[in-house]
């Protein structure tokens, strides 16, 4: 083995590690989005439909007409952005619905406090730490 072969081996190893870590970023981001969307209490579907995934900065988007009672369309829209994420990029999940924080803090009688963000992300963190993700 010469120096060029060794260096190429290191570059190949780095590329494999980067690709695996990118897949993990996408997998964890999608799971987080799914848990957050499904944990969102639903009366009209407006809050559930306003979860947005971005990669550069918060978009602060809110559309009162954007309704998704089941949550599938919201997850699919987020998946489109998550699939293009690469290691080193932030994957941001946000909701600018005016009443999102009251819902998270227990305002809804349908779900307990922490149902959208705190509880799902704590479960996701445990799964990652346990090696399940």
Order of alpha helices (4+ residues) and beta strands (2+ residues): alpha-alpha-beta-alpha-beta-alpha-alpha
